[in-house]
Amino acid sequence: MRVFDTGELTLDRYTVIERLWTGTWRASFWVPTPDDAASATAALTWKAADLGADAVVNLHCVNDVGGWGGGYYCYGLAIKLK
């Protein structure tokens, strides 16, 4: 699954399928929080692939040490390229 940096694609080159790990009330209570950023990125890209996405854009990972669950969580946009 390709991960594009912010600004690497213009908005007319893709369609957003879904915002991953944000945008629902469930995200306030549970998102996957693996122990490292690579595993958190993999979890997000697997979810994007399950949705039929070609790629992910605007991927951000946060270390939540001392937070609700600890570990890392990532969020981004699952997209379909045009």
Secondary structure as UniProt FT lines:
FT   STRAND          2..4
FT   TURN            6..7
FT   HELIX           11..13
FT   STRAND          14..20
FT   HELIX           25..28
FT   HELIX           37..50
FT   TURN            51..52
FT   STRAND          55..63
FT   TURN            65..66
FT   STRAND          72..81
//
